[in-house]
Amino acid sequence: MTDAGVAAAQQPVTTLQLFLGFTRIGLAGIGGALPQAQHQLVDVRRWLTQQEFAELLSLGQLLPGPNIGNLSIMLGLRYRGLPGAVAAMVGLMFAPFCVVMVLAALYRSFGTEPWIRPVFHGISAGAAGLILAMGYRLLRVQPRQAWTYVMAAAAFGLIAMLRLPLMPVLAALTPVSAWCAWRWKARL
């Protein structure tokens, strides 16, 4: 852990801070909460280092449920146990749930209007850009070894290019990645 990460980990994080921090992530997570979670948890609040974020996110993606939801639970447990996990998850989900309910009612009323389709095309392009930028940031903190690039390329190729389902790809690549990390651990 870096000095900044150690200093941040030594400062107590309250249950209210977890709730408010994840509420902000949930409300600001336009196009997906992942970029906002990385920014808030690593850059702003310094609750995690970039490496810790990448590791917890990877674990969160392997577990059932939304990856940022899983990350909020793990971080809440780390700092405040079960109450922290509940506060972080409720903070992440409650306000966006309310916003989505209002937007769903508006979409039900105006969704068939011809001017609405171009709006969604623009939103989806922006979301794709956010996902690519986040992927790049996560790849930057991985060990600079050939096997990490091979695993990233394999996952991308199998899912994006060959359109294989996520779960079988993860089931196949996870043990291979774990073996590679174990095999070349001395060089990390």
C-alpha positions as CSV (number, residue, x, y, z in Angstrom):
1,M,0.0,0.0,0.0
2,T,1.3,3.5,-0.8
3,D,1.9,6.1,1.9
4,A,-1.4,7.9,0.8
5,G,-3.2,4.6,1.1
6,V,-1.8,3.8,4.5
7,A,-2.7,7.3,5.7
8,A,-6.2,7.0,4.4
9,A,-6.7,3.6,5.9
10,Q,-5.6,4.9,9.3
11,Q,-8.2,7.6,9.4
12,P,-11.6,6.3,10.7
13,V,-14.4,6.3,8.3
14,T,-17.9,6.6,9.8
15,T,-21.0,4.9,8.8
16,L,-22.5,8.2,7.8
17,Q,-19.5,9.0,5.6
18,L,-19.9,5.6,3.9
19,F,-23.6,6.3,3.3
20,L,-23.0,9.8,2.0
21,G,-20.0,8.8,-0.1
22,F,-21.8,6.0,-1.8
23,T,-24.9,8.2,-2.3
24,R,-22.7,10.6,-4.2
25,I,-21.3,7.8,-6.3
26,G,-24.8,6.5,-7.0
27,L,-26.2,9.9,-8.0
28,A,-23.1,11.0,-10.0
29,G,-22.7,7.6,-11.7
30,I,-24.2,8.8,-15.0
31,G,-23.5,6.1,-17.6
32,G,-22.6,3.7,-14.9
33,A,-21.2,4.1,-11.4
34,L,-17.8,2.5,-12.1
35,P,-15.9,5.7,-13.2
36,Q,-17.4,7.7,-10.4
37,A,-16.7,5.0,-7.8
38,Q,-13.0,4.9,-8.9
39,H,-12.8,8.7,-8.8
40,Q,-14.5,9.1,-5.4
41,L,-12.9,6.1,-3.6
42,V,-9.4,6.4,-4.9
43,D,-8.8,10.1,-5.9
44,V,-11.1,12.1,-3.6
45,R,-11.7,10.2,-0.4
46,R,-8.6,8.0,-0.6
47,W,-10.4,5.1,1.0
48,L,-8.6,2.7,-1.4
49,T,-5.5,2.8,-3.5
50,Q,-5.8,2.3,-7.3
51,Q,-4.5,-1.3,-6.8
52,E,-6.9,-2.1,-4.0
53,F,-9.8,-0.7,-6.1
54,A,-8.8,-2.9,-9.1
55,E,-8.5,-5.9,-6.8
56,L,-11.9,-5.4,-5.0
57,L,-13.6,-4.5,-8.3
58,S,-12.2,-7.8,-9.8
59,L,-13.6,-9.7,-6.9
60,G,-16.9,-7.8,-7.1
61,Q,-17.2,-8.8,-10.8
62,L,-16.8,-12.5,-9.9
63,L,-19.6,-12.4,-7.3
64,P,-23.3,-12.4,-8.2
65,G,-24.9,-8.9,-8.3
66,P,-23.7,-5.5,-9.5
67,N,-19.9,-5.1,-9.2
68,I,-20.1,-1.6,-7.6
69,G,-22.8,-2.9,-5.2
70,N,-20.4,-5.8,-4.2
71,L,-17.6,-3.3,-3.8
72,S,-19.7,-1.1,-1.6
73,I,-20.5,-4.0,0.7
74,M,-16.8,-5.1,0.9
75,L,-15.7,-1.6,1.7
76,G,-18.5,-1.0,4.2
77,L,-17.5,-4.3,5.9
78,R,-13.8,-3.3,6.0
79,Y,-14.5,0.0,7.8
80,R,-17.6,-0.5,9.9
81,G,-18.7,-4.1,9.7
82,L,-22.3,-5.0,8.9
83,P,-23.7,-1.5,9.6
84,G,-21.1,-0.1,7.3
85,A,-22.0,-2.6,4.5
86,V,-25.7,-1.8,4.8
87,A,-25.0,2.0,4.9
88,A,-22.8,1.8,1.8
89,M,-25.2,-0.3,-0.2
90,V,-28.3,1.7,0.8
91,G,-26.4,4.9,0.0
92,L,-25.4,3.5,-3.4
93,M,-28.9,2.3,-4.4
94,F,-31.6,4.4,-2.7
95,A,-31.3,7.8,-4.4
96,P,-30.7,6.4,-7.9
97,F,-33.7,4.1,-7.3
98,C,-35.8,7.2,-6.7
99,V,-34.4,9.0,-9.7
100,V,-35.0,6.0,-12.0
101,M,-38.6,5.7,-10.8
102,V,-39.2,9.3,-11.8
103,L,-37.5,8.9,-15.1
104,A,-39.4,5.7,-15.8
105,A,-42.7,7.6,-15.3
106,L,-41.5,10.3,-17.7
107,Y,-40.3,7.7,-20.3
108,R,-43.7,6.0,-20.1
109,S,-45.3,9.3,-20.9
110,F,-42.9,10.5,-23.6
111,G,-40.9,7.4,-24.7
112,T,-42.6,7.1,-28.1
113,E,-41.9,10.7,-29.1
114,P,-39.7,10.9,-32.2
115,W,-37.2,13.3,-30.6
116,I,-36.3,10.9,-27.8
117,R,-34.4,8.3,-29.8
118,P,-31.4,10.6,-30.7
119,V,-31.1,11.5,-27.0
120,F,-30.6,7.8,-26.1
121,H,-28.0,7.4,-28.9
122,G,-25.9,10.3,-27.5
123,I,-26.2,8.9,-24.0
124,S,-25.1,5.4,-25.1
125,A,-22.0,6.8,-26.9
126,G,-21.0,8.7,-23.8
127,A,-21.5,5.6,-21.6
128,A,-19.2,3.6,-24.0
129,G,-16.5,6.2,-23.7
130,L,-16.7,6.1,-19.9
131,I,-16.4,2.3,-19.9
132,L,-13.3,2.4,-22.2
133,A,-11.7,5.1,-20.0
134,M,-12.3,3.0,-16.9
135,G,-10.9,-0.1,-18.5
136,Y,-7.8,1.7,-19.4
137,R,-7.3,3.0,-15.9
138,L,-7.7,-0.5,-14.5
139,L,-5.3,-2.0,-17.0
140,R,-2.6,0.6,-16.1
141,V,-2.3,-0.7,-12.5
142,Q,-1.9,-4.3,-13.4
143,P,1.5,-5.8,-13.2
144,R,3.6,-5.1,-16.4
145,Q,3.9,-8.6,-17.4
146,A,3.0,-10.3,-20.7
147,W,0.5,-12.7,-19.1
148,T,-1.7,-9.8,-17.8
149,Y,-2.0,-8.3,-21.3
150,V,-2.7,-11.7,-22.7
151,M,-5.5,-12.3,-20.2
152,A,-7.0,-8.8,-20.9
153,A,-6.8,-9.4,-24.6
154,A,-8.3,-12.9,-24.3
155,A,-11.2,-11.6,-22.1
156,F,-11.9,-8.8,-24.6
157,G,-11.6,-11.0,-27.6
158,L,-13.8,-13.8,-26.2
159,I,-16.5,-11.4,-24.9
160,A,-16.5,-8.5,-27.3
161,M,-15.4,-10.1,-30.6
162,L,-16.6,-13.7,-30.3
163,R,-19.6,-12.7,-28.2
164,L,-19.2,-15.5,-25.7
165,P,-21.2,-15.3,-22.5
166,L,-19.4,-13.6,-19.5
167,M,-19.7,-16.5,-17.0
168,P,-18.0,-19.2,-19.1
169,V,-15.2,-16.8,-20.1
170,L,-14.7,-15.9,-16.4
171,A,-14.8,-19.6,-15.4
172,A,-12.1,-20.4,-18.0
173,L,-9.9,-17.4,-17.5
174,T,-10.0,-17.1,-13.7
175,P,-8.0,-20.2,-13.0
176,V,-5.6,-19.5,-15.7
177,S,-5.0,-15.9,-14.4
178,A,-4.7,-17.2,-10.8
179,W,-2.1,-19.8,-12.0
180,C,-0.2,-17.1,-13.9
181,A,-0.2,-14.7,-10.9
182,W,1.0,-17.6,-8.7
183,R,3.6,-18.7,-11.2
184,W,5.2,-15.3,-11.7
185,K,4.4,-13.8,-8.2
186,A,8.1,-13.1,-7.5
187,R,8.2,-10.7,-10.3
188,L,5.1,-8.6,-9.3
